[in-house]
Structure formats: structure tokens, C-alpha cells
Amino acid sequence: MASTAAGSVPLSLSIARLRVRAAIDAVGVTSAGQVEVPGDPKRVGWYRFSPAPGASTGSSVIVGHVDSRGRGLGVLVALNDVRRGDVVRVSRSAGRIADYRVVSRQTVAKDGLGAVGAFRVDGPAVLTLITCTGPYDAGEGGYQNNLVVTAELVSR
């Protein structure tokens, strides 16, 4: 597990321009070797093996649903409308806040997340938001790609 300094446990995520607000759960890895995603589509998950939001280096990873069968749209469906420059805020324990500014958005094949540096633990501090995106193919297991939004740390 990545270390989390006192006051750095992520509690909620917000993107004001998109009117996104979601509680954050710590998540790990499924038995199939995939990053866990919270069951509730209105919540997001911080991949606890990544640096905590606000860390001085590495990619802090937050994942969430775009939609969920029988439970409606997920909170990260709004990422389809994110723009360069949007502010992403992560509220943390002890009243601390980490602000990030969106610098890129890209569609990546499900098996290509490692190649784009989504899970790196060194280098510049970024927040990486990940959700599913099309095409959707039920016969092939659902969404075929991920939407990856990268935001640079601007204040912690």
C-alpha cells in the first residue's frame, strides 16, 4: 500500500464546473488482477497502491463508473465533458485540500493503462482519473476502452 501521511487520506472528489462531487473509498485489486471500482456508481475509488492525492510525486489514481446496470449513470460520466484547465479538488482528512488542473484527456485500450503511465509512483505529481468509455460490446465484456484524465497538482 502507498503510504499516506497524516492528513492526506482522500475523502471526496469535486469538479466544480461539471458539478461533480463524490465520496472516495480506498480500493485495491480484484481477484482477476484489475483495479477495484466501488459498487456504488455515485462513489469513486482511490487506488490505495498509488500515491495519495497531494503527494509530491507520482500518479494518484481515482477510478469510478461511467454507468452501472440497474443503478443508472455513474458520477464519472461527467468526465466526457472535462476540459483542459478544469480544476479537480480532492478533500482530505484533517481539512487538507489538494487542487489539480486538467492537462489532458485520452481514450486508452483497457490493457493500455500501464503504457500511458497511469500507475507510475515517481515523476511529477498528477491525479489520474479513470472511467470506462466506448465502444460498448456486451459480447466482448462491456466497454472496450478507458477514458483517462490527467491533472497536474497546483496546490496541496
C-alpha positions as CSV (number, residue, x, y, z in Angstrom):
1,M,0.0,0.0,0.0
2,A,1.2,3.5,-0.8
3,S,2.0,5.5,2.4
4,T,-0.5,8.2,3.4
5,A,0.9,10.9,5.6
6,A,-1.3,12.2,8.4
7,G,-4.0,14.4,6.9
8,S,-3.7,13.0,3.5
9,V,-6.4,10.3,3.4
10,P,-8.7,11.3,0.4
11,L,-12.3,11.8,1.4
12,S,-14.1,13.4,-1.6
13,L,-13.6,14.5,-5.2
14,S,-15.1,17.5,-6.8
15,I,-15.0,19.2,-10.2
16,A,-17.0,22.4,-9.8
17,R,-17.5,23.3,-13.5
18,L,-19.1,19.8,-14.1
19,R,-21.0,19.8,-10.8
20,V,-19.3,16.6,-9.8
21,R,-19.0,15.6,-6.1
22,A,-18.3,12.1,-4.9
23,A,-17.1,10.4,-1.8
24,I,-13.9,8.4,-2.1
25,D,-13.3,4.8,-1.0
26,A,-9.9,3.2,-0.8
27,V,-9.8,0.3,-3.3
28,G,-7.3,-2.4,-4.2
29,V,-7.1,-5.2,-6.8
30,T,-9.8,-7.7,-7.8
31,S,-9.1,-11.5,-7.9
32,A,-8.8,-11.0,-11.7
33,G,-6.0,-8.5,-11.2
34,Q,-8.0,-5.4,-12.2
35,V,-8.3,-2.2,-10.1
36,E,-11.4,-2.4,-7.9
37,V,-14.2,0.1,-8.6
38,P,-16.7,0.9,-5.8
39,G,-20.0,-0.9,-6.3
40,D,-21.9,2.3,-5.8
41,P,-21.8,4.3,-9.1
42,K,-22.1,7.6,-7.2
43,R,-18.8,7.0,-5.3
44,V,-15.2,6.8,-6.6
45,G,-12.2,4.8,-5.5
46,W,-8.7,5.9,-4.8
47,Y,-6.3,3.1,-5.8
48,R,-4.6,2.6,-2.5
49,F,-1.4,1.3,-4.1
50,S,-0.9,4.6,-5.8
51,P,0.5,7.8,-4.1
52,A,-2.2,9.5,-2.1
53,P,-3.7,12.7,-3.6
54,G,-1.5,15.6,-2.6
55,A,1.7,13.5,-2.7
56,S,4.7,15.3,-4.1
57,T,5.5,12.7,-6.8
58,G,3.7,10.0,-8.8
59,S,0.2,9.4,-10.2
60,S,-2.6,9.3,-7.6
61,V,-5.3,7.2,-9.3
62,I,-9.0,7.6,-8.8
63,V,-11.5,5.3,-10.6
64,G,-15.2,5.3,-11.0
65,H,-18.1,4.0,-13.1
66,V,-19.5,5.8,-16.1
67,D,-22.7,3.8,-15.6
68,S,-24.0,0.7,-13.9
69,R,-26.6,-1.8,-14.9
70,G,-29.8,-1.1,-13.0
71,R,-28.2,1.7,-10.9
72,G,-28.0,4.4,-13.6
73,L,-25.2,6.8,-14.6
74,G,-22.0,6.9,-12.6
75,V,-20.5,10.1,-11.2
76,L,-17.6,9.9,-13.7
77,V,-19.9,10.0,-16.7
78,A,-19.2,13.8,-16.5
79,L,-15.6,13.2,-17.5
80,N,-16.8,13.1,-21.1
81,D,-17.2,16.9,-20.8
82,V,-14.0,17.7,-18.9
83,R,-11.8,20.4,-20.4
84,R,-8.1,21.4,-20.2
85,G,-7.8,23.8,-17.3
86,D,-10.8,22.4,-15.2
87,V,-10.0,22.3,-11.5
88,V,-10.2,19.0,-9.7
89,R,-10.3,19.2,-5.9
90,V,-9.6,16.3,-3.5
91,S,-10.6,17.0,0.1
92,R,-8.5,15.0,2.5
93,S,-8.6,14.2,6.2
94,A,-7.5,16.9,8.7
95,G,-9.2,19.5,6.5
96,R,-6.5,19.4,3.8
97,I,-7.2,20.0,0.1
98,A,-5.3,19.1,-3.0
99,D,-6.1,21.0,-6.1
100,Y,-5.3,19.8,-9.6
101,R,-5.7,21.4,-13.1
102,V,-6.6,19.1,-16.0
103,V,-3.9,18.9,-18.7
104,S,-5.1,16.0,-20.8
105,R,-7.8,13.6,-21.7
106,Q,-7.3,10.5,-23.8
107,T,-9.0,7.2,-24.7
108,V,-6.9,4.2,-23.9
109,A,-7.5,0.5,-24.6
110,K,-8.3,-1.4,-21.4
111,D,-4.9,-3.1,-21.5
112,G,-3.0,0.1,-22.2
113,L,-3.2,1.9,-18.9
114,G,0.3,0.9,-17.8
115,A,1.8,2.2,-21.1
116,V,0.4,5.7,-20.5
117,G,1.9,6.0,-17.0
118,A,-1.4,5.9,-15.2
119,F,0.1,3.9,-12.3
120,R,3.6,5.4,-12.0
121,V,4.9,6.1,-8.5
122,D,7.6,8.6,-9.4
123,G,7.9,11.7,-11.6
124,P,5.7,14.8,-11.4
125,A,2.7,14.8,-9.1
126,V,-0.6,14.2,-11.0
127,L,-4.1,13.0,-10.4
128,T,-5.2,10.3,-12.9
129,L,-9.0,9.9,-13.2
130,I,-10.1,6.7,-15.0
131,T,-13.5,5.5,-16.1
132,C,-14.9,3.3,-18.9
133,T,-15.7,4.6,-22.4
134,G,-16.9,3.2,-25.7
135,P,-17.4,1.4,-27.7
136,Y,-19.6,-0.9,-25.6
137,D,-19.8,-4.5,-26.7
138,A,-21.8,-6.8,-24.5
139,G,-20.4,-9.9,-26.2
140,E,-16.8,-8.7,-25.5
141,G,-17.4,-7.9,-21.8
142,G,-18.7,-4.4,-22.0
143,Y,-16.7,-1.2,-22.5
144,Q,-13.6,-1.7,-24.6
145,N,-11.7,1.4,-23.6
146,N,-10.9,3.7,-20.7
147,L,-11.2,7.5,-20.5
148,V,-8.0,8.8,-18.8
149,V,-7.9,12.3,-17.5
150,T,-4.6,13.7,-16.2
151,A,-4.5,16.7,-13.9
152,E,-1.3,18.4,-12.5
153,L,-1.0,19.3,-8.8
154,V,-1.3,23.0,-8.3
155,S,-1.7,23.3,-4.5
156,R,-1.7,21.0,-1.5
